[in-house]
Amino acid sequence: MLIAAVTLLAAQSLHVETLTYKFDKVHTQIHASVNHMGFSNSTARFRVKDGGVSLDPADLSKAKVAVVIDANSMDLGDPTWKEHLSDAK
């Protein structure tokens, strides 16, 4: 009985499908940091509009991440600093 169970588990592990996860937009953000003239770092947060992760458990080198951010959602915690960065060309 034990040999049959081990054989069944081994056979199931040989064929593993690609796992796909979609990002939960409420709990997913992109964070960035900008050095300001060597004196301080300002951090920004962007909302994720869409995206996800695909994993092949048999070959993790095939993993893929896709992310679409809303550039207008940039939050620097300071409206003046946001306006300065938004107007930069």
C-alpha positions as CSV (number, residue, x, y, z in Angstrom):
1,M,0.0,0.0,0.0
2,L,2.8,2.4,0.9
3,I,4.6,1.7,-2.4
4,A,1.4,2.4,-4.4
5,A,1.0,5.7,-2.6
6,V,4.6,6.8,-3.2
7,T,4.4,5.7,-6.9
8,L,1.1,7.7,-7.3
9,L,2.6,10.8,-5.8
10,A,5.8,10.5,-7.9
11,A,3.7,10.2,-11.1
12,Q,1.6,13.2,-10.2
13,S,4.7,15.3,-9.6
14,L,6.1,14.6,-13.1
15,H,3.3,16.5,-14.7
16,V,2.8,19.9,-13.1
17,E,1.0,22.6,-15.0
18,T,2.1,26.2,-15.1
19,L,0.8,28.2,-12.2
20,T,-0.7,31.7,-12.9
21,Y,-1.5,34.3,-10.3
22,K,-3.2,37.6,-11.0
23,F,-2.3,40.6,-8.8
24,D,-4.8,41.8,-6.3
25,K,-4.9,45.5,-7.3
26,V,-5.9,46.6,-3.8
27,H,-2.9,45.0,-2.1
28,T,-0.2,45.5,-4.8
29,Q,1.8,48.7,-5.3
30,I,5.1,49.6,-7.0
31,H,7.5,51.6,-4.8
32,A,10.4,53.7,-6.1
33,S,13.0,55.9,-4.5
34,V,14.5,59.1,-5.9
35,N,17.7,60.5,-4.5
36,H,17.3,64.3,-4.1
37,M,20.7,66.1,-4.7
38,G,22.5,63.6,-2.4
39,F,20.7,64.9,0.7
40,S,17.6,62.8,1.0
41,N,15.6,60.1,-0.7
42,S,12.0,60.6,-1.7
43,T,9.8,57.6,-2.1
44,A,6.9,57.2,-4.5
45,R,4.1,54.7,-4.7
46,F,2.2,53.7,-7.9
47,R,-1.0,51.8,-8.2
48,V,-1.0,48.6,-10.2
49,K,-3.7,48.5,-12.9
50,D,-3.1,44.9,-14.0
51,G,-0.6,42.1,-13.9
52,G,0.4,38.8,-12.7
53,V,3.0,36.0,-12.3
54,S,3.3,32.7,-14.3
55,L,5.5,30.0,-12.8
56,D,6.4,26.6,-14.2
57,P,7.4,24.6,-11.1
58,A,9.4,22.2,-13.2
59,D,11.5,25.1,-14.7
60,L,11.6,28.3,-12.8
61,S,13.7,29.9,-15.5
62,K,10.5,30.2,-17.5
63,A,8.8,32.4,-14.8
64,K,7.2,35.6,-16.1
65,V,6.0,38.8,-14.5
66,A,3.8,41.3,-16.2
67,V,2.8,44.6,-14.6
68,V,0.8,47.6,-15.8
69,I,1.1,50.7,-13.6
70,D,-0.9,53.9,-13.6
71,A,1.8,56.6,-13.9
72,N,-0.8,59.2,-13.0
73,S,-1.3,57.5,-9.6
74,M,2.2,58.5,-8.4
75,D,2.0,59.4,-4.7
76,L,5.0,61.2,-3.2
77,G,3.2,62.4,-0.1
78,D,3.8,66.0,-1.2
79,P,1.7,67.7,-3.9
80,T,4.5,70.2,-4.8
81,W,7.1,67.5,-5.3
82,K,4.7,65.5,-7.4
83,E,4.0,68.5,-9.6
84,H,7.8,69.1,-10.0
85,L,8.4,65.5,-11.1
86,S,5.3,65.3,-13.3
87,D,6.3,68.4,-15.2
88,A,9.9,67.2,-15.7
89,K,10.8,66.5,-19.3
